[in-house]
Amino acid sequence: MIFVLAEHMGGNFRDVTFEMLAKGKTLAGKMGLDLVAVLLGKNTQKLADKLSYYAGKVLVVEDDGLENFNSDVYQKVLCRLIAEKKPFLTLMGHTSFGMELAPSLATELCFPLVTDCIDIEIADKDIIAIRQIYGGKINCRLSFKGNQRIVTIRQGVYKAEEKGISKGKVVEFPSPLQGKADGKRFIEYLEAQVGDVDIVQADVIVAVGRGVKNKEDIQTMENLAEAVGGVLACSRPIVDRGWLPRERQVGTSGKAVKPKLYIAVGISGAPQHIAGIKSSDTIIAINKDPDAPILSVAHYAIIDDLHKVVPLLKEKISELKG
């Protein structure tokens, strides 16, 4: 079987949960395995019911000590659960939760672990984990030894599937916890300050890159983003110049996005950037270089000077909307 650890907070699932379930479903189908969502928490009935539409089985562990995430407590539960059920693969999100939990869990279980994966492939009835190294310049393919393995998945690299029609089976697993946690204890959540724009949630993104030569041109790009009903994002050079804040950066060192429409303006398409946009439904590139790497992933392209194209494009869109 394949385990997918559901990540939730404040009564809501994180998007990465459904992204992993989509990939897990594909892998399970090709390998003839069962897909099992693992849900740890307190008063999880509604959450379990929602998960049941995305997996063949939902394993639920209820305990007061699981009301809030605590890696020490989660590890105790998962060690017992994995030892008994023996999943072939356990998937976790490469989030603050997963990065804290996965290494110590893998160490205790003596399992191989690959973190921050951007893909998983099947080869000779086994899986190959793909992650980036050297700052995203190289994709590394890693195989595993042993019968069980743990992988953390980067957020935004897979598209979540629509809710299924039939429900999977919800099964309760007895909690192995006894009393309160001895080490870490939960105190409170401190929410990070939210920027003015959340590019991760945007359906339409206009992203600008090194091809934009002057800071004054950023407003022109902002006008295009507004015309198409989207938000403005960028590649790393724009952030390095201080023209847009780091919350707007797309790519390995920024954020992975999955909009319905992604317009890349003056972006060459380094591997680090492409890794952050691979889940976009439609990619349009505006670039004067016919050999720019971005064109290898773009569905449509305009090969011309962006400083000529963008104002005309914005004007035409405004006319059509008017």
C-alpha positions as a Markdown table, in Angstrom:
| # | Residue | x | y | z |
|---|---|---|---|---|
| 1 | Met | 0.0 | 0.0 | 0.0 |
| 2 | Ile | 0.9 | 3.7 | -0.3 |
| 3 | Phe | 0.5 | 6.0 | 2.6 |
| 4 | Val | -0.2 | 9.7 | 2.2 |
| 5 | Leu | 0.0 | 11.7 | 5.4 |
| 6 | Ala | -2.8 | 14.2 | 5.5 |
| 7 | Glu | -1.6 | 17.7 | 6.6 |
| 8 | His | -4.2 | 19.9 | 8.2 |
| 9 | Met | -4.4 | 22.9 | 10.4 |
| 10 | Gly | -7.3 | 24.8 | 11.9 |
| 11 | Gly | -9.9 | 22.3 | 10.5 |
| 12 | Asn | -8.6 | 22.6 | 6.9 |
| 13 | Phe | -6.4 | 20.5 | 4.8 |
| 14 | Arg | -3.3 | 22.0 | 3.2 |
| 15 | Asp | -3.3 | 21.9 | -0.6 |
| 16 | Val | -0.3 | 19.6 | -0.7 |
| 17 | Thr | -2.4 | 16.8 | 0.8 |
| 18 | Phe | -4.6 | 16.6 | -2.3 |
| 19 | Glu | -1.6 | 17.0 | -4.6 |
| 20 | Met | 0.0 | 14.0 | -3.0 |
| 21 | Leu | -3.2 | 12.0 | -3.1 |
| 22 | Ala | -3.4 | 12.6 | -6.8 |
| 23 | Lys | 0.2 | 11.4 | -7.4 |
| 24 | Gly | -0.3 | 8.5 | -5.0 |
| 25 | Lys | -3.4 | 7.4 | -6.9 |
| 26 | Thr | -1.5 | 7.3 | -10.1 |
| 27 | Leu | 1.4 | 5.3 | -8.6 |
| 28 | Ala | -1.0 | 2.9 | -6.7 |
| 29 | Gly | -2.9 | 2.2 | -9.9 |
| 30 | Lys | 0.2 | 1.4 | -12.0 |
| 31 | Met | 1.7 | -0.7 | -9.3 |
| 32 | Gly | -1.4 | -2.5 | -8.1 |
| 33 | Leu | -1.3 | -1.1 | -4.6 |
| 34 | Asp | -3.9 | 0.4 | -2.3 |
| 35 | Leu | -3.9 | 4.1 | -1.7 |
| 36 | Val | -4.4 | 4.9 | 2.0 |
| 37 | Ala | -4.8 | 8.4 | 3.5 |
| 38 | Val | -3.5 | 8.7 | 7.0 |
| 39 | Leu | -5.2 | 11.2 | 9.3 |
| 40 | Leu | -4.0 | 12.0 | 12.8 |
| 41 | Gly | -6.0 | 14.4 | 14.9 |
| 42 | Lys | -8.8 | 15.1 | 17.3 |
| 43 | Asn | -12.5 | 15.3 | 16.3 |
| 44 | Thr | -11.6 | 14.4 | 12.7 |
| 45 | Gln | -15.0 | 13.0 | 11.5 |
| 46 | Lys | -15.6 | 15.8 | 8.9 |
| 47 | Leu | -12.0 | 15.7 | 7.7 |
| 48 | Ala | -12.1 | 11.9 | 7.4 |
| 49 | Asp | -15.3 | 12.1 | 5.4 |
| 50 | Lys | -13.7 | 14.6 | 3.0 |
| 51 | Leu | -10.6 | 12.5 | 2.5 |
| 52 | Ser | -12.7 | 9.4 | 1.8 |
| 53 | Tyr | -13.6 | 10.8 | -1.6 |
| 54 | Tyr | -9.9 | 10.9 | -2.6 |
| 55 | Ala | -8.5 | 7.6 | -1.3 |
| 56 | Gly | -9.6 | 4.0 | -1.2 |
| 57 | Lys | -9.1 | 3.9 | 2.5 |
| 58 | Val | -8.7 | 6.5 | 5.3 |
| 59 | Leu | -6.8 | 5.4 | 8.4 |
| 60 | Val | -7.8 | 7.6 | 11.3 |
| 61 | Val | -6.0 | 7.9 | 14.7 |
| 62 | Glu | -7.9 | 10.0 | 17.2 |
| 63 | Asp | -6.3 | 11.3 | 20.4 |
| 64 | Asp | -6.3 | 14.5 | 22.4 |
| 65 | Gly | -2.6 | 14.7 | 22.0 |
| 66 | Leu | -3.0 | 14.9 | 18.2 |
| 67 | Glu | -5.2 | 18.0 | 18.3 |
| 68 | Asn | -2.2 | 20.1 | 17.1 |
| 69 | Phe | 0.8 | 19.1 | 15.1 |
| 70 | Asn | 3.8 | 17.9 | 17.2 |
| 71 | Ser | 6.5 | 16.0 | 15.4 |
| 72 | Asp | 7.4 | 13.9 | 18.5 |
| 73 | Val | 3.8 | 12.7 | 19.0 |
| 74 | Tyr | 3.2 | 12.2 | 15.2 |
| 75 | Gln | 6.4 | 10.1 | 15.1 |
| 76 | Lys | 5.2 | 7.8 | 17.9 |
| 77 | Val | 1.9 | 7.2 | 16.1 |
| 78 | Leu | 3.4 | 6.7 | 12.7 |
| 79 | Cys | 6.1 | 4.3 | 13.8 |
| 80 | Arg | 3.4 | 2.0 | 15.2 |
| 81 | Leu | 1.2 | 2.4 | 12.2 |
| 82 | Ile | 3.9 | 1.9 | 9.6 |
| 83 | Ala | 5.3 | -1.1 | 11.6 |
| 84 | Glu | 1.9 | -2.8 | 11.5 |
| 85 | Lys | 0.7 | -1.9 | 8.0 |
| 86 | Lys | 4.1 | -2.0 | 6.3 |
| 87 | Pro | 3.4 | 0.5 | 3.4 |
| 88 | Phe | 5.6 | 0.3 | 0.4 |
| 89 | Leu | 5.8 | 4.1 | 0.2 |
| 90 | Thr | 4.9 | 6.9 | 2.7 |
| 91 | Leu | 4.4 | 10.4 | 1.2 |
| 92 | Met | 4.6 | 13.6 | 3.2 |
| 93 | Gly | 4.6 | 17.2 | 2.1 |
| 94 | His | 7.9 | 19.0 | 2.0 |
| 95 | Thr | 6.5 | 21.6 | 4.3 |
| 96 | Ser | 7.5 | 22.9 | 7.8 |
| 97 | Phe | 5.6 | 19.8 | 9.1 |
| 98 | Gly | 7.2 | 17.3 | 6.8 |
| 99 | Met | 10.7 | 18.7 | 7.1 |
| 100 | Glu | 10.6 | 18.4 | 10.8 |
| 101 | Leu | 8.9 | 15.0 | 11.0 |
| 102 | Ala | 10.3 | 12.9 | 8.0 |
| 103 | Pro | 14.1 | 12.8 | 8.9 |
| 104 | Ser | 13.6 | 11.7 | 12.5 |
| 105 | Leu | 10.9 | 9.2 | 11.5 |
| 106 | Ala | 13.1 | 7.7 | 8.8 |
| 107 | Thr | 16.0 | 7.5 | 11.2 |
| 108 | Glu | 14.0 | 5.7 | 13.9 |
| 109 | Leu | 12.5 | 3.2 | 11.3 |
| 110 | Cys | 15.9 | 2.9 | 9.4 |
| 111 | Phe | 14.1 | 3.7 | 6.2 |
| 112 | Pro | 15.6 | 5.4 | 3.1 |
| 113 | Leu | 14.3 | 9.0 | 2.8 |
| 114 | Val | 14.4 | 11.4 | -0.2 |
| 115 | Thr | 13.2 | 15.0 | 0.5 |
| 116 | Asp | 11.9 | 17.9 | -1.6 |
| 117 | Cys | 11.0 | 15.7 | -4.6 |
| 118 | Ile | 9.6 | 17.2 | -7.7 |
| 119 | Asp | 8.5 | 13.9 | -9.2 |
| 120 | Ile | 8.3 | 10.2 | -8.7 |
| 121 | Glu | 8.6 | 7.7 | -11.6 |
| 122 | Ile | 8.1 | 3.9 | -11.8 |
| 123 | Ala | 11.0 | 1.8 | -13.1 |
| 124 | Asp | 11.2 | -2.0 | -13.0 |
| 125 | Lys | 8.3 | -2.3 | -10.5 |
| 126 | Asp | 10.0 | 0.1 | -8.1 |
| 127 | Ile | 10.0 | 3.9 | -7.9 |
| 128 | Ile | 12.6 | 6.5 | -8.7 |
| 129 | Ala | 12.5 | 9.8 | -6.8 |
| 130 | Ile | 13.5 | 12.9 | -8.6 |
| 131 | Arg | 14.9 | 16.0 | -6.8 |
| 132 | Gln | 17.0 | 19.0 | -7.7 |
| 133 | Ile | 20.6 | 19.6 | -6.7 |
| 134 | Tyr | 23.1 | 22.3 | -7.2 |
| 135 | Gly | 20.5 | 25.0 | -6.7 |
| 136 | Gly | 18.1 | 23.5 | -9.2 |
| 137 | Lys | 20.6 | 23.2 | -12.0 |
| 138 | Ile | 20.5 | 19.3 | -12.1 |
| 139 | Asn | 17.6 | 16.9 | -11.7 |
| 140 | Cys | 18.9 | 13.9 | -9.7 |
| 141 | Arg | 17.2 | 10.4 | -10.0 |
| 142 | Leu | 17.4 | 8.3 | -6.9 |
| 143 | Ser | 16.6 | 4.7 | -6.3 |
| 144 | Phe | 15.9 | 3.0 | -3.0 |
| 145 | Lys | 17.2 | 0.0 | -1.0 |
| 146 | Gly | 14.9 | -2.1 | 1.1 |
| 147 | Asn | 11.1 | -2.7 | 1.0 |
| 148 | Gln | 9.9 | 0.5 | 2.5 |
| 149 | Arg | 10.7 | 4.2 | 1.8 |
| 150 | Ile | 9.7 | 7.7 | 2.7 |
| 151 | Val | 9.5 | 10.7 | 0.3 |
| 152 | Thr | 8.6 | 14.3 | 0.9 |
| 153 | Ile | 6.9 | 16.1 | -2.0 |
| 154 | Arg | 7.4 | 19.8 | -2.9 |
| 155 | Gln | 4.3 | 21.8 | -2.8 |
| 156 | Gly | 2.7 | 22.8 | -6.1 |
| 157 | Val | 4.4 | 20.2 | -8.3 |
| 158 | Tyr | 1.3 | 18.1 | -8.8 |
| 159 | Lys | -2.3 | 19.1 | -9.6 |
| 160 | Ala | -4.9 | 18.0 | -7.2 |
| 161 | Glu | -7.8 | 15.9 | -8.7 |
| 162 | Glu | -11.5 | 16.6 | -8.5 |
| 163 | Lys | -13.4 | 15.0 | -5.7 |
| 164 | Gly | -14.3 | 11.4 | -6.5 |
| 165 | Ile | -17.9 | 10.1 | -6.8 |
| 166 | Ser | -17.6 | 7.1 | -4.5 |
| 167 | Lys | -16.3 | 7.1 | -0.9 |
| 168 | Gly | -13.4 | 5.1 | 0.4 |
| 169 | Lys | -13.6 | 3.1 | 3.7 |
| 170 | Val | -12.8 | 5.0 | 6.9 |
| 171 | Val | -11.0 | 2.8 | 9.5 |
| 172 | Glu | -10.0 | 3.8 | 13.0 |
| 173 | Phe | -6.6 | 2.8 | 14.3 |
| 174 | Pro | -6.1 | 2.7 | 18.1 |
| 175 | Ser | -3.9 | 5.4 | 19.4 |
| 176 | Pro | -0.6 | 4.2 | 20.9 |
| 177 | Leu | -0.1 | 7.4 | 22.9 |
| 178 | Gln | -0.2 | 7.3 | 26.6 |
| 179 | Gly | -0.4 | 10.6 | 28.5 |
| 180 | Lys | 1.1 | 13.9 | 27.4 |
| 181 | Ala | 4.2 | 14.3 | 25.2 |
| 182 | Asp | 7.5 | 14.2 | 27.2 |
| 183 | Gly | 9.5 | 16.5 | 24.9 |
| 184 | Lys | 8.0 | 19.2 | 22.7 |
| 185 | Arg | 4.6 | 20.6 | 23.5 |
| 186 | Phe | 2.3 | 22.8 | 21.5 |
| 187 | Ile | 1.8 | 26.4 | 22.7 |
| 188 | Glu | 0.2 | 28.4 | 19.9 |
| 189 | Tyr | 0.3 | 29.1 | 16.2 |
| 190 | Leu | 1.9 | 32.4 | 15.2 |
| 191 | Glu | 0.7 | 33.2 | 11.7 |
| 192 | Ala | 3.3 | 34.6 | 9.3 |
| 193 | Gln | 2.6 | 38.0 | 8.0 |
| 194 | Val | 0.7 | 37.7 | 4.7 |
| 195 | Gly | 1.9 | 39.8 | 1.8 |
| 196 | Asp | -0.4 | 42.0 | -0.3 |
| 197 | Val | -0.6 | 39.3 | -3.0 |
| 198 | Asp | -0.6 | 35.5 | -2.7 |
| 199 | Ile | 0.7 | 34.2 | -6.0 |
| 200 | Val | 0.2 | 30.6 | -5.0 |
| 201 | Gln | -3.6 | 31.0 | -4.9 |
| 202 | Ala | -3.8 | 33.1 | -8.2 |
| 203 | Asp | -5.6 | 31.7 | -11.2 |
| 204 | Val | -3.8 | 34.1 | -13.6 |
| 205 | Ile | -0.2 | 35.2 | -13.2 |
| 206 | Val | 1.9 | 37.6 | -15.3 |
| 207 | Ala | 5.6 | 37.0 | -14.4 |
| 208 | Val | 8.5 | 39.2 | -15.4 |
| 209 | Gly | 12.1 | 38.4 | -15.7 |
| 210 | Arg | 15.6 | 39.7 | -16.7 |
| 211 | Gly | 14.2 | 40.9 | -20.0 |
| 212 | Val | 12.6 | 43.8 | -18.3 |
| 213 | Lys | 15.4 | 46.4 | -18.3 |
| 214 | Asn | 14.0 | 49.3 | -16.3 |
| 215 | Lys | 12.2 | 49.6 | -13.0 |
| 216 | Glu | 9.7 | 52.0 | -14.6 |
| 217 | Asp | 8.5 | 49.2 | -16.9 |
| 218 | Ile | 7.2 | 47.2 | -13.9 |
| 219 | Gln | 4.1 | 49.4 | -13.8 |
| 220 | Thr | 3.5 | 48.5 | -17.5 |
| 221 | Met | 3.6 | 44.8 | -16.5 |
| 222 | Glu | 1.3 | 45.4 | -13.6 |
| 223 | Asn | -1.1 | 47.0 | -16.0 |
| 224 | Leu | -1.1 | 43.9 | -18.2 |
| 225 | Ala | -1.7 | 41.7 | -15.1 |
| 226 | Glu | -4.7 | 43.8 | -14.1 |
| 227 | Ala | -6.0 | 43.7 | -17.7 |
| 228 | Val | -6.1 | 39.9 | -17.7 |
| 229 | Gly | -7.4 | 39.7 | -14.1 |
| 230 | Gly | -4.3 | 38.4 | -12.7 |
| 231 | Val | -1.4 | 39.2 | -10.3 |
| 232 | Leu | 2.2 | 40.2 | -11.0 |
| 233 | Ala | 5.0 | 37.8 | -10.2 |
| 234 | Cys | 8.7 | 37.5 | -11.2 |
| 235 | Ser | 11.8 | 35.5 | -11.5 |
| 236 | Arg | 14.8 | 35.9 | -9.2 |
| 237 | Pro | 16.7 | 38.7 | -11.0 |
| 238 | Ile | 13.8 | 41.1 | -10.4 |
| 239 | Val | 13.8 | 40.3 | -6.7 |
| 240 | Asp | 17.6 | 40.7 | -6.6 |
| 241 | Arg | 17.2 | 44.2 | -8.1 |
| 242 | Gly | 14.7 | 45.1 | -5.5 |
| 243 | Trp | 11.9 | 45.8 | -8.0 |
| 244 | Leu | 9.4 | 43.3 | -6.5 |
| 245 | Pro | 9.3 | 41.6 | -3.0 |
| 246 | Arg | 10.5 | 38.1 | -2.5 |
| 247 | Glu | 6.9 | 36.9 | -1.9 |
| 248 | Arg | 6.3 | 37.4 | -5.7 |
| 249 | Gln | 9.2 | 35.2 | -6.7 |
| 250 | Val | 8.4 | 32.0 | -8.7 |
| 251 | Gly | 10.8 | 29.0 | -8.8 |
| 252 | Thr | 13.0 | 26.8 | -6.7 |
| 253 | Ser | 14.1 | 29.6 | -4.4 |
| 254 | Gly | 10.6 | 31.2 | -4.5 |
| 255 | Lys | 7.2 | 29.6 | -4.7 |
| 256 | Ala | 5.7 | 26.8 | -6.9 |
| 257 | Val | 2.5 | 28.0 | -8.6 |
| 258 | Lys | -0.2 | 26.3 | -10.5 |
| 259 | Pro | -2.4 | 28.9 | -12.2 |
| 260 | Lys | -4.8 | 28.4 | -15.0 |
| 261 | Leu | -2.8 | 30.9 | -17.1 |
| 262 | Tyr | 0.8 | 31.8 | -16.7 |
| 263 | Ile | 2.3 | 34.5 | -18.9 |
| 264 | Ala | 6.1 | 34.6 | -18.8 |
| 265 | Val | 7.4 | 38.0 | -19.9 |
| 266 | Gly | 11.1 | 38.3 | -20.6 |
| 267 | Ile | 11.9 | 35.1 | -18.6 |
| 268 | Ser | 14.6 | 32.9 | -20.2 |
| 269 | Gly | 13.4 | 29.8 | -18.4 |
| 270 | Ala | 16.2 | 28.5 | -16.1 |
| 271 | Pro | 15.5 | 25.0 | -14.6 |
| 272 | Gln | 14.8 | 26.6 | -11.2 |
| 273 | His | 12.0 | 28.7 | -12.7 |
| 274 | Ile | 10.5 | 26.0 | -14.9 |
| 275 | Ala | 10.3 | 23.7 | -11.8 |
| 276 | Gly | 8.0 | 26.3 | -10.2 |
| 277 | Ile | 5.5 | 26.5 | -13.1 |
| 278 | Lys | 5.3 | 23.0 | -14.4 |
| 279 | Ser | 1.7 | 22.5 | -12.9 |
| 280 | Ser | 0.3 | 25.6 | -14.8 |
| 281 | Asp | -2.6 | 24.7 | -17.1 |
| 282 | Thr | -1.5 | 27.1 | -19.9 |
| 283 | Ile | 1.9 | 28.8 | -20.3 |
| 284 | Ile | 2.4 | 31.7 | -22.7 |
| 285 | Ala | 5.9 | 33.1 | -23.2 |
| 286 | Ile | 6.8 | 36.5 | -24.6 |
| 287 | Asn | 10.5 | 36.5 | -25.4 |
| 288 | Lys | 12.7 | 37.9 | -28.2 |
| 289 | Asp | 15.0 | 34.9 | -28.1 |
| 290 | Pro | 13.7 | 32.0 | -30.2 |
| 291 | Asp | 16.0 | 29.6 | -28.4 |
| 292 | Ala | 15.0 | 30.6 | -24.9 |
| 293 | Pro | 14.4 | 27.4 | -22.7 |
| 294 | Ile | 11.0 | 28.7 | -21.6 |
| 295 | Leu | 9.7 | 27.9 | -25.1 |
| 296 | Ser | 10.2 | 24.2 | -24.4 |
| 297 | Val | 7.4 | 24.3 | -21.8 |
| 298 | Ala | 5.3 | 27.1 | -23.3 |
| 299 | His | 2.0 | 26.1 | -24.9 |
| 300 | Tyr | 2.0 | 29.4 | -26.9 |
| 301 | Ala | 4.8 | 32.0 | -27.6 |
| 302 | Ile | 5.3 | 35.4 | -29.0 |
| 303 | Ile | 8.8 | 35.9 | -30.3 |
| 304 | Asp | 9.4 | 39.7 | -30.2 |
| 305 | Asp | 10.5 | 42.5 | -28.0 |
| 306 | Leu | 8.4 | 42.5 | -24.8 |
| 307 | His | 8.5 | 46.3 | -24.7 |
| 308 | Lys | 6.6 | 46.4 | -27.9 |
| 309 | Val | 4.3 | 43.4 | -27.3 |
| 310 | Val | 3.1 | 44.1 | -23.8 |
| 311 | Pro | 1.6 | 47.6 | -24.4 |
| 312 | Leu | -0.2 | 46.4 | -27.5 |
| 313 | Leu | -1.4 | 43.2 | -25.8 |
| 314 | Lys | -2.8 | 45.2 | -22.9 |
| 315 | Glu | -4.5 | 47.7 | -25.2 |
| 316 | Lys | -6.1 | 44.9 | -27.2 |
| 317 | Ile | -7.3 | 43.1 | -24.1 |
| 318 | Ser | -8.8 | 46.4 | -22.8 |
| 319 | Glu | -10.6 | 46.9 | -26.1 |
| 320 | Leu | -12.1 | 43.3 | -26.0 |
| 321 | Lys | -13.2 | 43.7 | -22.4 |
| 322 | Gly | -14.7 | 47.1 | -23.2 |
